[in-house]
Amino acid sequence: MDELTNEQLKVILDVLNVYDPNDIQHVYSAMGSQEFLAEVTDAFQTILSFVKKGVDLIEKPVILKE
């Protein structure tokens, strides 16, 4: 499994879009922090902007920054 399918991308966007820190913070407290929530929101907005621009994240993956 070396490729991301369109369906998998939709799942990622769905998870990022509905992320609620209250659902996870009792299991992993760091994922309930405001800092992590801001990172999730930023990631969602970044990916969504690529999708809206028509960037095919499957065929032309975005190079990740370190």
C-alpha positions as semicolon CSV with decimal commas, in nm:
position;residue;x (nm);y (nm);z (nm)
1;M;0,000;0,000;0,000
2;D;0,213;0,284;-0,130
3;E;-0,063;0,510;-0,258
4;L;-0,336;0,717;-0,100
5;T;-0,677;0,664;-0,259
6;N;-0,941;0,932;-0,302
7;E;-1,156;0,747;-0,048
8;Q;-0,873;0,752;0,207
9;L;-0,824;1,125;0,147
10;K;-1,196;1,181;0,210
11;V;-1,168;0,986;0,538
12;I;-0,872;1,200;0,648
13;L;-1,062;1,520;0,568
14;D;-1,370;1,392;0,754
15;V;-1,167;1,305;1,063
16;L;-0,985;1,638;1,065
17;N;-1,308;1,828;1,009
18;V;-1,497;1,670;1,300
19;Y;-1,206;1,634;1,544
20;D;-1,323;1,706;1,899
21;P;-1,054;1,716;2,171
22;N;-1,312;1,613;2,431
23;D;-1,343;1,274;2,262
24;I;-0,976;1,183;2,303
25;Q;-0,824;1,382;2,588
26;H;-0,915;1,121;2,850
27;V;-0,713;0,863;2,652
28;Y;-0,427;1,082;2,533
29;S;-0,425;1,418;2,708
30;A;-0,186;1,590;2,465
31;M;-0,440;1,544;2,185
32;G;-0,690;1,742;2,389
33;S;-0,472;2,051;2,424
34;Q;-0,552;2,380;2,256
35;E;-0,214;2,366;2,081
36;F;-0,297;2,029;1,923
37;L;-0,646;2,148;1,828
38;A;-0,487;2,447;1,653
39;E;-0,255;2,210;1,465
40;V;-0,550;1,993;1,357
41;T;-0,743;2,298;1,239
42;D;-0,440;2,430;1,051
43;A;-0,381;2,092;0,885
44;F;-0,746;2,068;0,780
45;Q;-0,748;2,418;0,634
46;T;-0,422;2,355;0,446
47;I;-0,541;2,028;0,293
48;L;-0,881;2,178;0,214
49;S;-0,718;2,473;0,035
50;F;-0,519;2,231;-0,185
51;V;-0,835;2,037;-0,266
52;K;-1,026;2,358;-0,349
53;K;-0,744;2,467;-0,579
54;G;-0,776;2,136;-0,761
55;V;-0,442;1,997;-0,650
56;D;-0,459;1,620;-0,688
57;L;-0,302;1,501;-0,365
58;I;-0,314;1,144;-0,491
59;E;-0,132;1,191;-0,821
60;K;0,082;1,487;-0,716
61;P;0,156;1,461;-0,343
62;V;0,256;1,774;-0,159
63;I;0,612;1,771;-0,029
64;L;0,606;1,776;0,348
65;K;0,797;2,043;0,538
66;E;1,022;1,939;0,825
